[in-house]
Amino acid sequence: MADARSELLAEVAFIGRLYGTLLSSSPDEPLCAKMIEFLGDGGEAPTGGFPGPPRNLRQEYQRLFIGPERLHAPPWGSVYLDKDQVVFGSSTIELRAWLRQHGIAVHDGKKEPEDQIGKMLLLMAWLAEEQSELLGEFLSEHLMPWAPRYLDLLAEDARLPLYYQSAQQLRQFLGETMADLGIKPTKKRLYR
């Protein structure tokens, strides 16, 4: 049984790093470029599958994660969990308090809130390797109450197969991981 848990934690760490990097970093960044190469670059959209795909991943990343237009699938948990749908909302503050409580410092040099989807996936990977006893609580309280909704919206809005398929695969993986760990997400009201 210990071997099965070790294998699951290793898979969680791998998937967390892979998709965490993809969903938090520009495709121009060297590590993200390697992750994209591993997944396949997404290329052109299949005929009739994705309307009007951008010519490159950088444009798609900008459109999906930065703007300037209103984001169809904002990548921050507080937009889904806070009544006012704001970045740096109360759910971000709750996550920060949880991180402090457990002595976890998140410093990546980026000015994103801690509840940005990619950062949370990278944190999930770190927890799986370093503090696996906290993984279930993190998933059930902080990531999974909103991540499935976000991933559905990301898949709906993606114009390149890379992001569409990543959203689909990640949603399935997270659901299976929750089942394998025997935990359920805390029910929280979603405002988006």
C-alpha positions in Angstrom: 0.0 0.0 0.0 2.9 2.4 0.8 4.2 1.8 -2.8 0.8 2.7 -4.3 0.8 5.9 -2.3 4.4 6.7 -3.2 3.5 6.2 -6.9 0.5 8.4 -6.6 2.5 11.2 -4.9 5.1 11.0 -7.6 2.5 11.2 -10.3 0.9 14.2 -8.5 4.2 15.9 -8.3 5.0 15.3 -12.0 1.5 16.4 -13.2 1.6 19.5 -10.9 4.9 20.6 -12.3 4.0 20.0 -15.9 0.7 21.7 -15.9 1.7 24.3 -13.2 4.4 25.5 -15.5 2.2 25.5 -18.5 -0.6 27.5 -16.8 1.7 30.0 -15.1 4.5 30.7 -17.5 4.7 32.3 -20.9 5.5 29.8 -23.7 8.7 31.8 -24.3 10.2 30.9 -20.9 12.7 28.1 -21.4 11.2 25.7 -18.8 7.7 26.2 -20.2 9.0 25.6 -23.8 10.4 22.3 -22.6 7.0 21.3 -21.1 5.2 22.3 -24.3 7.7 20.2 -26.3 6.9 17.3 -24.0 3.2 17.7 -24.4 3.3 18.6 -28.1 3.1 22.2 -29.2 -0.6 22.3 -29.9 0.1 23.2 -33.5 -2.8 24.3 -35.7 -6.3 23.6 -34.6 -8.0 20.6 -36.2 -10.3 21.5 -39.0 -13.5 22.8 -37.6 -12.4 22.1 -34.1 -11.2 25.5 -32.8 -12.5 28.7 -34.5 -9.9 31.3 -35.5 -6.8 29.9 -33.7 -4.0 32.3 -33.0 -0.8 31.7 -35.0 1.3 31.0 -32.0 1.2 29.9 -28.4 2.4 33.3 -27.0 -0.7 35.0 -28.4 -2.9 32.4 -27.0 -1.2 32.5 -23.6 -1.7 36.3 -23.5 -5.3 36.0 -24.5 -6.1 33.3 -21.9 -4.1 34.4 -18.9 -3.2 38.1 -19.2 -5.6 40.0 -21.4 -6.1 43.0 -22.0 -9.6 41.8 -22.9 -11.8 40.4 -20.1 -10.7 36.9 -19.4 -13.4 34.2 -20.1 -11.6 31.9 -17.6 -9.7 34.0 -15.0 -7.0 31.8 -13.5 -7.4 33.0 -9.9 -9.4 31.2 -7.3 -10.7 34.3 -5.6 -12.6 35.3 -8.8 -14.6 32.1 -8.4 -14.9 32.0 -4.6 -15.4 35.6 -3.6 -18.7 37.3 -4.0 -17.1 40.4 -5.6 -15.1 38.2 -8.1 -11.9 40.0 -7.4 -8.3 39.0 -7.5 -6.6 39.0 -4.1 -10.0 38.3 -2.4 -10.8 36.6 0.9 -10.0 33.2 -0.5 -6.5 34.4 -1.4 -6.1 35.7 2.2 -7.3 32.3 3.5 -4.8 30.5 1.4 -2.0 32.8 2.6 -3.0 32.2 6.2 -2.9 28.4 5.5 0.5 28.7 4.0 1.8 30.7 6.9 0.3 28.3 9.4 2.2 25.5 7.8 5.5 27.4 7.4 5.3 27.3 3.6 6.8 30.3 1.7 5.8 30.7 -2.0 8.4 32.9 -3.8 8.7 32.6 -7.5 9.5 36.2 -8.5 6.1 36.7 -10.2 3.5 39.2 -9.1 0.7 36.7 -9.2 -1.5 36.0 -6.2 -0.9 32.6 -4.6 -4.2 31.3 -5.9 -3.3 31.5 -9.6 -4.0 28.1 -11.0 -0.4 27.4 -12.2 1.1 28.5 -8.9 -1.4 26.2 -7.0 -0.5 23.3 -9.2 3.2 23.9 -8.5 2.4 24.0 -4.8 0.5 20.8 -5.2 3.6 19.2 -6.7 5.8 20.5 -3.9 3.4 19.2 -1.2 3.3 15.8 -2.8 7.1 15.6 -2.5 7.8 17.5 0.7 4.7 17.6 2.9 2.3 15.0 1.6 0.3 14.9 4.9 -1.0 18.4 3.9 -1.9 17.5 0.3 -5.5 16.3 1.0 -6.3 19.4 3.0 -4.8 21.7 0.3 -6.7 20.0 -2.5 -10.1 19.8 -0.6 -10.0 23.3 0.9 -8.1 25.5 -1.5 -7.8 24.0 -5.1 -10.7 21.7 -5.8 -13.6 23.9 -4.7 -13.0 26.0 -7.8 -10.5 24.3 -10.2 -13.0 22.1 -12.0 -15.1 25.1 -12.9 -12.0 27.0 -14.1 -10.8 24.1 -16.2 -14.2 23.8 -17.8 -14.1 27.4 -18.8 -10.5 27.2 -20.0 -11.4 24.3 -22.2 -14.5 26.2 -23.5 -12.4 29.2 -24.4 -9.2 27.6 -25.7 -8.4 28.1 -29.4 -5.4 25.8 -29.5 -5.5 22.1 -28.8 -2.6 22.4 -26.3 -4.6 24.4 -23.8 -7.9 22.6 -24.5 -6.4 19.2 -24.1 -4.5 20.3 -21.0 -7.6 21.6 -19.3 -9.5 18.3 -20.1 -6.6 16.1 -19.0 -5.9 18.0 -15.8 -9.5 18.1 -14.8 -9.7 14.3 -15.2 -6.4 13.8 -13.3 -7.5 15.9 -10.4 -10.8 14.1 -10.1 -9.1 10.7 -10.1 -6.5 11.9 -7.6 -9.2 13.0 -5.2 -10.9 9.6 -5.5 -7.6 7.8 -5.1 -6.9 9.8 -1.9 -10.4 9.3 -0.7 -11.1 13.0 -0.2 -13.9 15.3 -1.4 -13.7 19.0 -2.2 -15.2 21.3 0.4 -18.4 22.6 -1.0 -18.0 26.3 -1.5 -20.3 28.7 -3.4 -18.9 29.6 -6.8 -19.7 33.1 -8.1 -18.5 32.5 -11.7 
